[in-house]
Amino acid sequence: MKADDVRAMTADQLKEQLLNLRKEQFNLRFQQATGQLENTARARKVRRNIARVKTVMRAQANKEKGEV
């Protein structure tokens, strides 16, 4: 997921995307705990995508408040 793609999303889409990413992160953690996780790099990508979404959500909230 590119940062430009995330910036183009609406607030509702960002919330939904964050929810989906958190569910995926939970499933990956569960797979790792049971020894079934094959693609360990996916956990890192999901974690970074969560950070991207949260960063854009925060920037949009500040923009609405009039902050920079």
MODELLER restraints for C-alpha pairs under 7 A, 6 or more apart:
rsr = mdl.restraints
at = mdl.atoms
rsr.add(forms.Gaussian(group=physical.xy_distance, feature=features.Distance(at['CA:1:A'], at['CA:49:A']), mean=6.81, stdev=0.5))
rsr.add(forms.Gaussian(group=physical.xy_distance, feature=features.Distance(at['CA:3:A'], at['CA:52:A']), mean=6.72, stdev=0.5))
rsr.add(forms.Gaussian(group=physical.xy_distance, feature=features.Distance(at['CA:6:A'], at['CA:53:A']), mean=6.43, stdev=0.5))
rsr.add(forms.Gaussian(group=physical.xy_distance, feature=features.Distance(at['CA:7:A'], at['CA:56:A']), mean=6.25, stdev=0.5))
rsr.add(forms.Gaussian(group=physical.xy_distance, feature=features.Distance(at['CA:14:A'], at['CA:53:A']), mean=6.43, stdev=0.5))
rsr.add(forms.Gaussian(group=physical.xy_distance, feature=features.Distance(at['CA:18:A'], at['CA:50:A']), mean=6.21, stdev=0.5))
rsr.add(forms.Gaussian(group=physical.xy_distance, feature=features.Distance(at['CA:18:A'], at['CA:53:A']), mean=6.54, stdev=0.5))
rsr.add(forms.Gaussian(group=physical.xy_distance, feature=features.Distance(at['CA:21:A'], at['CA:46:A']), mean=6.40, stdev=0.5))
rsr.add(forms.Gaussian(group=physical.xy_distance, feature=features.Distance(at['CA:21:A'], at['CA:50:A']), mean=6.38, stdev=0.5))
rsr.add(forms.Gaussian(group=physical.xy_distance, feature=features.Distance(at['CA:25:A'], at['CA:43:A']), mean=6.58, stdev=0.5))
rsr.add(forms.Gaussian(group=physical.xy_distance, feature=features.Distance(at['CA:25:A'], at['CA:46:A']), mean=6.43, stdev=0.5))
rsr.add(forms.Gaussian(group=physical.xy_distance, feature=features.Distance(at['CA:28:A'], at['CA:37:A']), mean=6.81, stdev=0.5))
rsr.add(forms.Gaussian(group=physical.xy_distance, feature=features.Distance(at['CA:28:A'], at['CA:43:A']), mean=6.42, stdev=0.5))
rsr.add(forms.Gaussian(group=physical.xy_distance, feature=features.Distance(at['CA:31:A'], at['CA:37:A']), mean=4.90, stdev=0.5))
rsr.add(forms.Gaussian(group=physical.xy_distance, feature=features.Distance(at['CA:62:A'], at['CA:68:A']), mean=6.51, stdev=0.5))
